């Protein structure tokens, strides 16, 4: 029996070694599959240092215990107590901030205020913020500039003679991108997995193909923010992690460090899928937008950019892809169109959320390992704003 087990183990070892040698990227996809919130720890990252003058929210959770019994909708549109939403959604952190005061804070398992976690596609929103900052500082003239003005080596690729920065921000590049979610075998060869696990993003980016004409059709894709990351790197003459740390992370008063996943040492940030931070510091990004780009009296990001990003543009009304209040996608934020009240969110895989409600002066941050699929944030915002609380 031991001999059989030994032979089986040897065969498995040989198979793994050969698979890695033939196609290391495909092997990584098969090995890790759909990334968890801590999968990023297995790959290179670029660290983002905290502020030397961190901002702290006031704390008053005396009314927060009422939230657990508040009825919210899950993904099946069923009303359940928030406590059930938290448990069944495998939530890891949930924060509610109103009027600069932390009114609810709950963690699960090993998570606490200091825990750094992957926010997945919320990284796209950070790239949008950096684009606005690059325009504020004059690194980029405006969103109508062609991508090839910064990346001339792409001029012969399909679509790139016409693709603008605006097209990338609106996910209307027209580039072909195959997402995951169509079966195990299909997912092994999808673009979403390939660009998450590649060790040379730029090498893979120059191989993309056109699908439609630029500016004509919205399609959710990781390619657009990746190309925008490359543009930012070229325009600012530094990596986006350093640019973000200097111009956004430290200025908003981040208390803890963060990181961005990179394809290899010295490489490009995997910006759409691997931005890591604490929940409390992510809330400070929400605060920046809630205050129209200002921290105290300092204008960190132009109010014009904040408003452009979070006010529904009639050209983007057709970008409806989310069930939550028929949300549209704009500059890598999700904006609900149904019963419009000016709220918006940044969202990531497995239930990562940054929700901002200017009307109620509320910020909500959710970290999760799975996510329940529902969107209770507006109801929670109303709960904390009611006269009875």
ZABA-341952 format. One record per residue (C-alpha): x, z negated, y negated. Coordinates in steps of 0.2 Angstrom, whole numbers, plus 5000, padded with zeros to 4 digits. Each point is the difference from the previous one (the first is absolute). Layout:
# ZABA-341952
XZY
...
//
This chain:
# ZABA-341952
500050005000
501449954988
500850175004
498450094995
499849914984
501950034996
499850195003
498450004990
500949914985
501550125001
498850155000
499149934985
501649964991
500650185003
498350074994
500149904984
501850054997
499750195003
498449994989
501049924986
501450135001
498850155001
498849944986
500349834992
498650024988
498750045013
500749855010
499849894985
498250064998
499649975018
500849835000
499349934984
498450104999
498849944986
501149894989
499649814999
500249904984
501749955005
500650165008
501050044984
501349865005
500650125014
500650124987
501150014985
499349934983
500550004982
499849834993
499149964983
500549854991
498849874992
499949964982
501149864992
498449964990
498650005012
498249994995
498949875008
498150015001
499149834996
499249935016
498249935002
499350025017
498649874998
498750135002
500950115012
499349915016
498350084996
500650175004
500149975019
498150005000
499750144989
499250155009
500950164999
499950175008
501150055015
500450185005
498350025009
499149954984
499549845008
500049844989
501149865007
500849854993
501750034992
500849885012
499550125014
500650154990
501749904998
500149965019
499450165008
501050114988
501649915005
500349964982
501749934995
499849964982
498650004988
500249964981
498750004986
500649984982
498749984986
500649994981
501849975006
499549865011
500250005019
498349955006
500250045019
501550015011
500050005019
501350055012
500050025019
501349975014
501850004993
499550084984
500149904983
500450034982
501850055003
499650125014
500550184997
498950135009
499950195000
498650074989
500150175007
499150134989
500049884985
501750064999
499250174994
499349904985
501749934995
500650184999
498650044989
500449854989
501950065000
499450184995
499149934985
501649894995
501150155002
498950104987
500049854989
501950005000
500250194998
500750035017
498550115003
499250104986
498250005007
499050035015
499950194998
501850025003
500450105016
500949915014
501350135001
500649954982
500749855009
500350075017
500550184998
500650015018
498250005005
499650164990
499950115015
498949895010
498150055001
499049944986
501449914990
500250134987
498349944994
499849825005
499949884986
500349814999
498149994996
499750095017
501049875009
499249854991
498350085005
500550045018
499650184996
501750085005
499250115013
501449955012
499650005019
499949825007
499349945016
499549825001
499949885014
498449945009
499650155011
500649945017
501649925007
500850175004
499550084983
500749854991
501750015008
500250174991
499049974984
500950014983
499449824996
501149935014
501450124997
500249954982
499949825003
501349995013
501250144995
501849954995
500250154988
498450024989
500850134989
500550115015
498249995006
499250034983
500850164997
499250075016
498249974995
498850154999
498650054989
498149985004
499150034984
500450054982
500649864989
498749914990
498550065010
499649885013
500349815003
500849955016
500649825004
501850025004
501749915000
500950154995
499450004982
500749824996
501650045010
500350154989
499649904985
501349875005
501350135001
499550064983
500249824993
501749985008
500650164992
499249974983
500649824999
501750025008
499749855011
499049955015
498249954998
500349825006
501249974986
498950084988
498549905006
501049844999
500650034983
498550074991
498549925010
500449865013
501149894989
499050034984
498349955008
500849845005
500250025019
500549835008
500650075016
501050155006
499350155008
500650165008
499750185003
500350085017
501350144999
500450145013
501849955002
501349914991
500250084983
498550105003
498350034992
498649874999
498650025013
498949984984
498250035007
500149895015
501349864998
499949894985
500249825004
499649854989
499149834999
498149994997
500349894984
501250134993
498950155004
498649914990
501250014985
499950195001
498149984999
500249894985
501150134992
498650135001
498649874996
500949974984
500350194996
501850005004
500549844990
500849845006
499849874986
500450104985
501250135008
499350175004
500850045017
498950155004
499150104988
498149974999
499750184999
500750025018
499049855006
498450084994
500450175007
500449935017
498449895001
498650094990
499150135011
500550184995
498650125002
501250125009
500349875013
498249965004
500150115015
501449905008
498849895009
500849945016
499549815001
498449935005
500249854988
498950044985
500450195003
501749974993
501050144993
501950015000
501050014984
501949984996
500149915017
498649874995
498349995008
498550004988
498249975005
498850124993
498449925006
499349864989
501550034989
500649854991
501950044997
500849915015
501350095011
501249965014
501650055008
499950005019
501250015015
499950025019
499349855010
499049934986
501349974986
499049994983
500349974981
498450004992
499749994981
498449974991
500250004981
498249964996
500149845010
501949974995
500449985019
501450055011
499949995019
501450035013
499750025018
501450015014
499450035017
500750055017
498450115005
498749984986
498149995003
499750164992
498849934987
500149994981
499449834994
501050004985
498750044987
498849875007
501449875000
500450044982
498149984996
500049835009
501449934990
499250064984
498349935003
499449864990
499749895015
501949995004
//
